[in-house]
Amino acid sequence: MTISRHRATNQNNQKKDMNKTISTIEKIRLILNGHQSMTIVENHYTEPQWAENTFDSLAESGRSYMVGTSVSMANYKKSHSSYIPKDHWLVQAVEWAFENSSLRLKVQTTNNDYEIAKRGDTVEIALPHHGRGGEKHWIVYPNNYRKKLLVNVD
């Protein structure tokens, strides 16, 4: 009897999680108003070699690459941080990624190809293709889902 209840509880929780995920994805679709295609794939950042990624370690790598270690972290963050507008679809995508760490959201808009995925304790927003928005990567501040830090531009 206990095992049956446990299974039923797990199944109900999985259905709630799935409904929450679908709900968030639908919100993103509505915000984009049909001007996109979306795909959900496995997040490779869940593999063991990525386990050490933290916002701080990724910010340090970004600082080293973008401006050099002679620039203070405070100055780097000040000059390379920006905010996602509160009504932008990326806000929903970042929340979705924090809740679905094993998955990666790929969104193709008219001009850009985005990939959004949890990476350690942060979420990475990537424009991975030169011809579709440039090659840029941001990480999201764990305590403020709308604030992002540019860590890579190629």
Buried (B, 14 or more C-beta within 10 A) or exposed (E): EEEEEEEEEEEEEEEEEEEEBEEBBEBBBEBBEEEBEBEEEEBEBBEEEEEEBBBBEBBBBBBEEBBEEEBEBEEBBEEBBEEBEEEBBBBBBBBBBBEBBEBBBBBBBEEBBBBBBBBBBBBBBBBBBEEBBEBBBBBBBBEEBBBBBBBBBE
